[in-house]
Structures are given as structure tokens and as C-alpha cells.
Amino acid sequence: MTERVIIIGAGIAGLCTALSLTGAGRQLTLLERDPPPPEGGLDAAFHDWRRGGVTHLRHSHAFLARLRGILKARHPRLLARLLDAGVRELPFDGVLSPQLKATYTPAPEDSDLTIITSRRTTLEWLIRDYVQALPDVEIIAGAMMRSLIIDEKTTPWSVRGVRYERDGAHEDIRGDIVVDASGRLGGARDQLIAAGAPIACESEPAGILYYTRHYRLHANQEEPRRGEHPPGNGDLGFLKFGVFPGDNGCFSITLAVPEVELEMRKAIVRPEIFQAVTQQLPGLIPWTDPERAEPVGKVYAMGDLKSIWWEFAPNGAPAVLNYFALGDAHVRTNPLYGRGCSFAAIAGEALRDCLDAHTDPAQRLIAYERALRAALRPFYDNMLQQDRSAIRRAEHALTPGHKSSLRGRILKSFVEDGVAIALRRDLALMRHAMRAFHMLDPPDAWLKQPANLLRVAGHWARGRRANAAFYPPKPGPERADLFAGLGLDAAADLRPAA
Ligand SMILES: Cc1cc2nc3c(=O)[nH]c(=O)nc-3n(C[C@H](O)[C@H](O)[C@H](O)COP(=O)(O)OP(=O)(O)OC[C@H]3O[C@@H](n4cnc5c(N)ncnc54)[C@H](O)[C@@H]3O)c2cc1C
């Protein structure tokens, strides 16, 4: 019997679910609250696509190598179409220090470490166009899920379908499985919780706000050449920054500001301040030079960034049957790590495996939740640890006279004078670290291998003077200098020492 799958949301997770489930004899219907993309191609999608359901649509996005690998292995025609349309591949050698790059010879497996990047509207437009042409997929646009149809006579309850609103009328659609890919804002999970389904949740703040501005290169200009300028991404503690090369002459810049930096948070949304910040950061100066590129549109700001993990079978007991959450509806992550879309794609693959392997609804959910925990949780936990330490660092920057503990100082030195230097000197270690970054290996496994740890310790032991040539250029000014350059009050958010 053909299974009917209803997918709530045709964002990245909904589309990834369709890519994973297609071709296995199931009938897939995606309900999407927003209208389809406007006519007029990729630029029209960027400027005019109304996407009230995805408020972060116009923030910088890149797909990690793990997601690219899934596309390459399972949907090579889609990957080819992305590249034909101008989506960029950023290869491994782009992250190498000048010293490593000078002697670098590509190994075949280095192509597994390629990122893909473009305006997110471009990625989504192209993936959607591909998905809706699949013979077993239907996308119903303008269809707002209003409620799940729940059978409360079973234990646990079973989801039987979705009630949605379209053009002012309500319709019911029934299915064997409902996939909730409605992102941060969708309400299906909340309906279940309000009705008493035992769904558990953990949440922590990401500790930052995101500010993105798009730029377009002038007709006769090219992107700054890699290696000729300081890196286009960096972390000053009180500010993180990154350039995202885009498609068709576009790129975007994202500045991430700690939540505690209230003065900067207020100011940076002003286009002239955003531009002035970029012109104080050596890695961004060549990109936003008015001779090279012009800004497009406003500064997009986004707060309330959280990491959230929902548990749909707490302690192995399914909370509800025939309902599978995927993407941000299941796990939200700090955008800085660029992992959300890869998490969604991995979950789509896991869902297919579990649906294929089991017919019993409870077994399916237990297997799915277990698979996600195994595949994603190590990265999630590693991210929480890093976020907690970044939050502390940002607070310390606002505490005059703050002194780190001895342990804190040693750890800082190990990271900055050991790990960071090793990654700029030792190609094999850099390959290991990037495999972890791209979620091809567990997050810390490379550093836990005794041989690798010894090599890092060796670089650390050489000391700062011997390693001097391997330190990266300073990514930007001190906090007080940056604020002074912007005409902002650097003392406004200072707090008394504890
Ligand atoms: C600022 C920012 C930057 C990010 N950068 C990156 C990055 O560089 N790389 C990366 O991998 N990840 C990144 N992420 C994370 C990534 O964007 C998300 O993980 C991803 O969008 C999740 O996809 P989703 O489909 O679950 O949710 P969404 O993309 O939010 O899509 C949800 C879809 O469901 C629809 N919908 C919602 N409610 C309903 C309803 N009731 N009925 C019908 N349809 C509904 C919405 O319209 C939308 O189309 C970033 C996140 C943020 C916030």
C-alpha cells in the first residue's frame, strides 16, 4: 500500500525530507503557508519573495560539506543545477594558512570538504524547483497548517492528518505520516504539548544577535582574491564577522554581536554604522570598499537566537505516533555554526531509513529519535559548550579589570597558541579538524586521538616566539578603539566586577 506523507513546510527541512523520501513508493504532499516564488528568476526571488514563514531567509547561509555530500551522492542532478545557476563551491584550500597553501597538493578526499554557498533565496528557489518536478511530490502553496488531526483513542495518540487554511477556506488532508518541517514558527508541536503530549524540551541562549547586509559587486569588479588580504571571517570576542560569497556577483556580510553589547546592538542596524564597522575590520575592508561593491537593501537583524532540542520519545517512550519533527521544529542551533540545514538533511535521511526499516509506528519513532541523537547530539553538545564559553568571554570584555583563572589562562593558551597554530602549520591536522567542522567525523574525535594531541602539544611547546610566523593577522581593533571609531560609548555597557 502506498504511504501518504504530509509535510508541513516547504523550507529547507521540508524540501530535504522530500529529497530523502522520494522514489520509495510514497506519495508526498508539502503544505506551505507562504506563496510560491515570484516570476523573474533568482534576483526577483531575493527581492520580492514574500516569506513571512522564514524570517531568517535573507540572512547569510552556507551549506556544510556534509549536506553537499548528501546532495552529491543522492541528487547529483540537483547539485549540478545549483552550480549551473551560480551557487558557489568553496574548496578546502580556502581555509589554509598562506604557509600551508604555498606547498599544498590536493588529496582526492579534500573535495569532501567543500562548502556550497549563495543567497539563501537562490538555494531554496532551486531546490524547490527541483523537488516540485519529482513525480511523487506535490507542493500546495498558500496552505497554512491550522491544526493536526489527532486520534486520541490510541495510546499514545496518533496523528492522522492536518487541517489547513487556504484562500480563507479550511480543508482536511489525511495521511499515514505527518512530518513537521514548519521551522521555529510552526505550531503543530505546540498544539500537541498544549493537549498534553509528553514532549520534552531543552533550551539555551545562543548569546548573540545576527546582523546581515547584502552587497553586489560592480560590473567591472571581482571578489578580493583569497590570500592577498586578511581572512574575511574572525572573532574579536565582542564581535564576530564573516563574508559569505554568493551567487551571480552577490555576497553578504554577517556581524554577530553578543547579547550583552547593548550599545553596539542598537547602533549596528544603522546602515552607515554597519558599513563603518566593516571598514574597521581588515578582512572586510576590501569587500565593502565602495569602489568594489555596493550595498543592497537594509541591514537585516535577528535576535532571540536559541539552541533548542525537542525530545519526542523521552526515555524511549513515544509521545505521539505517526508524527515526526524535522529541521528547526526538532532541533534549533546557533546559526554561527552553519549547521541547521545540514541537521535537517541528516534527519531527512534518518527518517527514510527508519520508515523503510520499520512498519510499527512506535518502533519508527523510537528508531528515528535514537538515530538523531546518535548523529546530531555530539555536535549539539559541543556547540553548547562553545557558546557558554563565548558568552562568558563577552561578559568578561565588559568587566573592567577582569582576571581569568589560571586554568582559564592555560586553556586559552592551549587553544590560541597550540591548536590554532597547529592548524596553520600541519596540513594533516587541518584535514582532521575540518572533517569535524563539516560533521563528517565527531566534533572532538580528532583532538582526542593521542597522536594528534601530541602533535598539537609539540606546536604549543615551541612557544610564541618560534611560532611567530604562524599567528594569523589581528582580525580587528580593540573594543575601545572600534567604539571610538564609530562614535559609540564604549563604557555604556560596562558592569562592575563580581
Ligand atoms: C540568522 C540565521 C542564519 C543561519 N545560517 C545558516 C547557515 O549558514 N547554514 C545552515 O545550515 N543553517 C543556517 N541557519 C539555520 C537554518 O536556517 C535552519 O536550520 C533552517 O532554515 C531550518 O529549516 P526548516 O525548514 O526547519 O525551517 P524554515 O527554514 O524556517 O522553514 C519552515 C517552513 O515552514 C513553513 N511554515 C511554518 N509554519 C507553517 C504552517 N503553519 N503551515 C504551513 N507552512 C508553515 C514556513 O513558511 C517555511 O517555509 C541559520 C539560521 C538563522 C536564524
The ligand as an SDF file (V2000), in Angstrom:
LIG
                    3D

 53 58  0  0  0  0  0  0  0  0999 V2000
   20.1780   34.0140   11.0120 C   0  0  0  0  0  0  0  0  0  0  0  0
   20.3350   32.5670   10.6590 C   0  0  0  0  0  0  0  0  0  0  0  0
   21.3780   32.1550    9.8280 C   0  0  0  0  0  0  0  0  0  0  0  0
   21.5450   30.7980    9.5400 C   0  0  0  0  0  0  0  0  0  0  0  0
   22.5900   30.3830    8.7620 N   0  0  0  0  0  0  0  0  0  0  0  0
   22.7180   29.0770    8.4620 C   0  0  0  0  0  0  0  0  0  0  0  0
   23.7550   28.6090    7.6020 C   0  0  0  0  0  0  0  0  0  0  0  0
   24.5950   29.3640    7.1400 O   0  0  0  0  0  0  0  0  0  0  0  0
   23.8010   27.2890    7.3120 N   0  0  0  0  0  0  0  0  0  0  0  0
   22.8890   26.4050    7.8230 C   0  0  0  0  0  0  0  0  0  0  0  0
   22.9700   25.2090    7.5250 O   0  0  0  0  0  0  0  0  0  0  0  0
   21.9130   26.8210    8.6400 N   0  0  0  0  0  0  0  0  0  0  0  0
   21.7960   28.1150    8.9590 C   0  0  0  0  0  0  0  0  0  0  0  0
   20.7900   28.5280    9.7650 N   0  0  0  0  0  0  0  0  0  0  0  0
   19.8290   27.5510   10.2510 C   0  0  0  0  0  0  0  0  0  0  0  0
   18.8520   27.2360    9.1450 C   0  0  0  0  0  0  0  0  0  0  0  0
   18.4020   28.4050    8.5200 O   0  0  0  0  0  0  0  0  0  0  0  0
   17.6650   26.5000    9.7080 C   0  0  0  0  0  0  0  0  0  0  0  0
   18.1340   25.4100   10.4460 O   0  0  0  0  0  0  0  0  0  0  0  0
   16.7740   26.0380    8.5820 C   0  0  0  0  0  0  0  0  0  0  0  0
   16.1500   27.1210    7.9640 O   0  0  0  0  0  0  0  0  0  0  0  0
   15.7340   25.0950    9.1260 C   0  0  0  0  0  0  0  0  0  0  0  0
   14.8940   24.7580    8.1020 O   0  0  0  0  0  0  0  0  0  0  0  0
   13.3700   24.4450    8.4250 P   0  0  0  0  0  0  0  0  0  0  0  0
   12.8130   24.0610    7.1140 O   0  0  0  0  0  0  0  0  0  0  0  0
   13.3030   23.5650    9.5810 O   0  0  0  0  0  0  0  0  0  0  0  0
   12.7650   25.8180    8.8800 O   0  0  0  0  0  0  0  0  0  0  0  0
   12.4500   27.1010    7.9950 P   0  0  0  0  0  0  0  0  0  0  0  0
   13.5450   27.3540    7.0630 O   0  0  0  0  0  0  0  0  0  0  0  0
   12.0800   28.1550    8.9680 O   0  0  0  0  0  0  0  0  0  0  0  0
   11.1990   26.6780    7.1430 O   0  0  0  0  0  0  0  0  0  0  0  0
    9.9450   26.3890    7.7240 C   0  0  0  0  0  0  0  0  0  0  0  0
    8.9130   26.3790    6.6090 C   0  0  0  0  0  0  0  0  0  0  0  0
    7.6470   26.0320    7.1420 O   0  0  0  0  0  0  0  0  0  0  0  0
    6.6740   26.9660    6.7010 C   0  0  0  0  0  0  0  0  0  0  0  0
    5.6260   27.0180    7.7290 N   0  0  0  0  0  0  0  0  0  0  0  0
    5.7410   27.4880    9.0010 C   0  0  0  0  0  0  0  0  0  0  0  0
    4.5750   27.3570    9.6370 N   0  0  0  0  0  0  0  0  0  0  0  0
    3.7110   26.7820    8.7660 C   0  0  0  0  0  0  0  0  0  0  0  0
    2.3480   26.4110    8.8410 C   0  0  0  0  0  0  0  0  0  0  0  0
    1.6360   26.5940    9.9610 N   0  0  0  0  0  0  0  0  0  0  0  0
    1.7660   25.8550    7.7500 N   0  0  0  0  0  0  0  0  0  0  0  0
    2.4650   25.6600    6.6040 C   0  0  0  0  0  0  0  0  0  0  0  0
    3.7680   26.0240    6.4760 N   0  0  0  0  0  0  0  0  0  0  0  0
    4.3760   26.5670    7.5450 C   0  0  0  0  0  0  0  0  0  0  0  0
    7.4510   28.2710    6.5620 C   0  0  0  0  0  0  0  0  0  0  0  0
    6.7990   29.2050    5.7270 O   0  0  0  0  0  0  0  0  0  0  0  0
    8.7480   27.7450    5.9660 C   0  0  0  0  0  0  0  0  0  0  0  0
    8.6900   27.6300    4.5810 O   0  0  0  0  0  0  0  0  0  0  0  0
   20.6270   29.8660   10.0780 C   0  0  0  0  0  0  0  0  0  0  0  0
   19.5840   30.2840   10.9030 C   0  0  0  0  0  0  0  0  0  0  0  0
   19.4410   31.6180   11.1940 C   0  0  0  0  0  0  0  0  0  0  0  0
   18.3260   32.0300   12.1100 C   0  0  0  0  0  0  0  0  0  0  0  0
  1  2  1  0
  2  3  1  0
  2 52  2  0
  3  4  2  0
  4  5  1  0
  4 50  1  0
  5  6  2  0
  6  7  1  0
  6 13  1  0
  7  8  2  0
  7  9  1  0
  9 10  1  0
 10 11  2  0
 10 12  1  0
 12 13  2  0
 13 14  1  0
 14 15  1  0
 14 50  1  0
 15 16  1  0
 16 17  1  0
 16 18  1  0
 18 19  1  0
 18 20  1  0
 20 21  1  0
 20 22  1  0
 22 23  1  0
 23 24  1  0
 24 25  2  0
 24 26  1  0
 24 27  1  0
 27 28  1  0
 28 29  2  0
 28 30  1  0
 28 31  1  0
 31 32  1  0
 32 33  1  0
 33 34  1  0
 33 48  1  0
 34 35  1  0
 35 36  1  0
 35 46  1  0
 36 37  1  0
 36 45  1  0
 37 38  2  0
 38 39  1  0
 39 40  1  0
 39 45  2  0
 40 41  1  0
 40 42  2  0
 42 43  1  0
 43 44  2  0
 44 45  1  0
 46 47  1  0
 46 48  1  0
 48 49  1  0
 50 51  2  0
 51 52  1  0
 52 53  1  0
M  END
$$$$
